[in-house]
Amino acid sequence: MEKVNLLDKFTRVNDYWSPKIVGELNDSYVKIVKLKGEFIWHRHEQEDELFLVVQGTLRMRLRDRDVLVCEGEFLIVPRGVDHLPIAEEEVHVLLFEPKSTLNTGNVRNERTVAELERI
């Protein structure tokens, strides 16, 4: 059992939209990711996702509205909901997701990260 320093872990992340594993909880990963720019529309058929903003402001575009998630806030995107994460400036996010969660959900493209790195 080791404590995790999020600020230290984020200094080790050098690329955007590439989640890194920083812990495990039951059948879920605790991940961190740096975001900048616009991701892709996608959904997760089997998994809910929790986005906790550690630094910056995340805009989560949904089909019917946008949700701004500021530092210290989180948003749970339920399974099956189309969403498009947008980070106008660099955003640091902590994710809680089942181990089966693929970052691009139902879409496979150049942004899909199939093999996650532990840091």
C-alpha positions as CSV (number, residue, x, y, z in Angstrom):
1,M,0.0,0.0,0.0
2,E,1.6,3.2,-1.2
3,K,0.2,6.8,-1.3
4,V,0.1,8.5,-4.7
5,N,1.2,12.1,-5.3
6,L,-1.0,13.3,-8.2
7,L,1.2,16.4,-8.9
8,D,4.3,14.2,-9.3
9,K,2.4,11.7,-11.5
10,F,1.2,14.5,-13.8
11,T,4.8,15.7,-14.3
12,R,5.5,12.3,-15.9
13,V,2.7,12.6,-18.5
14,N,4.1,14.2,-21.7
15,D,1.4,13.6,-24.2
16,Y,-2.3,14.5,-24.5
17,W,-5.2,12.1,-24.6
18,S,-3.1,9.1,-23.5
19,P,-4.3,7.8,-20.1
20,K,-1.8,6.4,-17.7
21,I,-2.7,3.9,-14.8
22,V,-1.8,5.2,-11.4
23,G,-3.8,2.7,-9.3
24,E,-6.4,-0.1,-9.2
25,L,-9.6,-0.3,-7.2
26,N,-11.6,-3.5,-7.3
27,D,-12.2,-4.1,-11.0
28,S,-11.4,-0.5,-12.0
29,Y,-8.3,1.5,-12.9
30,V,-7.5,4.9,-11.5
31,K,-6.0,6.8,-14.5
32,I,-4.6,10.2,-15.1
33,V,-4.6,12.0,-18.4
34,K,-3.7,15.4,-19.8
35,L,-6.1,16.9,-22.3
36,K,-5.8,19.7,-24.8
37,G,-7.9,20.4,-27.8
38,E,-10.9,18.3,-28.9
39,F,-11.1,14.6,-28.7
40,I,-13.7,12.5,-30.7
41,W,-17.4,11.7,-30.3
42,H,-17.7,8.3,-28.7
43,R,-19.6,6.3,-26.1
44,H,-19.0,3.3,-23.9
45,E,-21.7,0.7,-24.2
46,Q,-20.8,-1.2,-21.0
47,E,-19.0,1.3,-18.8
48,D,-19.7,4.5,-16.9
49,E,-16.8,7.0,-16.7
50,L,-15.9,9.4,-13.9
51,F,-13.9,12.5,-14.9
52,L,-12.4,14.4,-11.9
53,V,-10.8,17.7,-13.0
54,V,-7.6,18.3,-11.0
55,Q,-6.4,21.3,-13.0
56,G,-8.1,23.4,-15.6
57,T,-11.6,23.3,-17.0
58,L,-13.1,20.5,-19.1
59,R,-16.0,21.0,-21.5
60,M,-18.0,17.8,-21.9
61,R,-20.1,18.1,-25.0
62,L,-23.2,15.9,-25.0
63,R,-25.7,15.6,-27.8
64,D,-28.1,18.0,-26.1
65,R,-25.9,20.3,-24.1
66,D,-22.4,21.2,-22.9
67,V,-21.3,20.7,-19.3
68,L,-18.3,22.7,-17.9
69,V,-16.4,20.8,-15.3
70,C,-14.0,23.0,-13.3
71,E,-11.1,22.2,-10.9
72,G,-12.3,20.1,-8.0
73,E,-15.5,19.0,-9.8
74,F,-16.3,15.7,-11.4
75,L,-18.8,14.4,-14.0
76,I,-20.0,10.9,-14.4
77,V,-20.8,10.0,-18.0
78,P,-23.3,7.0,-17.9
79,R,-22.7,4.1,-20.3
80,G,-24.3,4.5,-23.7
81,V,-24.1,8.3,-23.6
82,D,-22.3,10.0,-26.6
83,H,-19.8,12.5,-25.4
84,L,-17.0,14.7,-26.8
85,P,-14.4,16.0,-24.3
86,I,-12.9,19.4,-25.1
87,A,-10.0,21.2,-23.4
88,E,-9.5,24.7,-24.6
89,E,-6.4,24.9,-22.4
90,E,-4.4,22.0,-20.8
91,V,-6.6,20.1,-18.3
92,H,-5.4,17.4,-15.9
93,V,-8.0,14.8,-15.2
94,L,-8.3,11.8,-12.9
95,L,-10.4,9.0,-14.3
96,F,-12.2,6.1,-12.5
97,E,-13.1,3.4,-15.1
98,P,-13.6,-0.3,-15.3
99,K,-10.6,-2.1,-16.6
100,S,-12.4,-2.9,-19.8
101,T,-12.8,0.7,-20.7
102,L,-11.2,1.8,-24.0
103,N,-10.4,5.5,-24.2
104,T,-12.2,5.8,-27.5
105,G,-15.2,3.6,-26.6
106,N,-17.1,2.4,-29.7
107,V,-14.6,4.1,-32.1
108,R,-11.2,2.6,-33.1
109,N,-8.7,5.1,-34.7
110,E,-5.3,6.7,-34.2
111,R,-6.3,8.0,-30.8
112,T,-7.2,4.6,-29.4
113,V,-4.8,3.5,-26.6
114,A,-5.1,-0.2,-26.4
115,E,-2.1,-0.8,-24.1
116,L,-2.1,1.4,-21.0
117,E,1.2,2.4,-19.3
118,R,1.6,2.4,-15.5
119,I,3.4,5.3,-14.1
